[in-house]
Amino acid sequence: MKARVNPFYRSVVLSVEQSEVAELFFEDTNEWQSVAINGKMYDVHLSYEPVESYRNRQAWLDSLVSVYLVGDYTDEEYYSRNLITEVKLEL
């Protein structure tokens, strides 16, 4: 799953295999939302921190959005399976 993030609009567009599947708008810079895609429920986390908080720009970019499949996992398993493979910044 890929994500296109616009930090000014606080929006995230999720895509799978070149098809946009969901667009979410967040009210805060650290917020969770749930979305259903193809009959499965996902938790999406937008976490916008200043670039200076990270060791490099790529680490910052990788931290902007996380997506987790909702299921019967322990907390440790659940948060170790971020489904985002690529994040693009849109300004």
Secondary structure, 3 states (H helix, E strand, C coil): CEEEEECCCCEEEEEECCEEEEEEECCCCEEEEEEEECCEEEEEEEECCCHHHCCCHHHHHHHCEEEEECCCCCHHHHCCCCCCCEEEECC
